[in-house]
Amino acid sequence: MNPSHPQPKIHLNQTAEYREIYSNSVQVRVSVWDFLLVFGLVHQETPEQVNVNNALGVYLSPQQAKALWNILGQNLAQYEQTFGTLALEPQMQAKGPVH
């Protein structure tokens, strides 16, 4: 760190629109300009019927998407080191953009 350029203090604030949701479904849509993460809830009504109720979409620049990928990877590695390896259920290992 360069002492002539001290790190700024960061203040985190929540806007009036801020909300938290639980999601067990994330869809990723990509364009030249951005990434769209669509968060929702999966409900399997019957063995033949799965419903996904999308609740929140978040647009990220490609740079922020890469930063998110890096920080998620670091945090998942720490989580697995503490709690053990995570295994995805076979039906959740989709081959496509919907996970």
Secondary structure, DSSP 8 states (H G I E B T S, - for coil): --TTS----------TT------SEEEEEE-SS-EEEEEEEEEEEETTEEEEEEEEEEEE-HHHHHHHHHHHHHHHHHHHHHH------GGG--SSSB-
